[in-house]
């Protein structure tokens, strides 16, 4: 499937169910050197806090330590924008969708030009992970 790019996110669809998609994106992120630092089960949280039912929706906080270190060295405030969020959700038309913040859009908020190179590298690796997870 073709990678889609919105104004601030990267999107990739897969025919996999959300559980399988979740496992595949974790593997693909690891293959690119990313670790998953956080996991938010939005479905369970909304059920617990609001007693509402929503389709499967998980947010993974993915980080590649070398890039985080480099970015923080350039602009210590960048930590407020880390890690990269990767969403795995059930798509309304069936299958699942991966949605990741575009690092270029995120780091572009800072106005610090020195972060552009880091953002481009992270974007490339994150895009490859989404594409790999969707093509398995």
WODANOR-V514119 format. One record per backbone hydrogen bond with DSSP energy under -0.5 kcal/mol. CO is the residue of the C=O (numbers start at 1). NH is the residue of the N-H. Records with the same first field share a line. If there is no record, write none. Layout:
CO=NH, NH
This chain:
4=11
8=102
9=6
10=100
11=4
12=98
14=96
17=21
18=22
19=23
20=24
21=25
22=26
23=27
24=28
25=29
26=30
27=31
28=32
29=32, 34
30=33
35=37, 63
38=61
39=41
40=42, 59
41=45
42=46
43=47
44=48
45=49
46=50, 51, 52
47=51
52=54
56=90
57=42, 43
58=60, 88
59=40
60=62, 86
61=37, 38
62=84
63=35, 65
64=67, 68
65=69
66=70
67=71
68=72
69=73
70=74
71=75
75=78
76=79
77=80
78=81
79=82
84=62
85=101
86=60
87=99
88=58
89=97
91=94
95=91
96=14
97=89
98=12
99=87
100=10
101=103
102=106
103=107
104=108
105=109
106=109
107=110, 111, 112
108=111
111=113
112=115
113=116
115=119
116=120
117=121
118=122
119=123
120=124
121=125
122=126
123=127
124=128
125=129
126=130
127=131
128=132
129=133
130=134
131=135
132=136
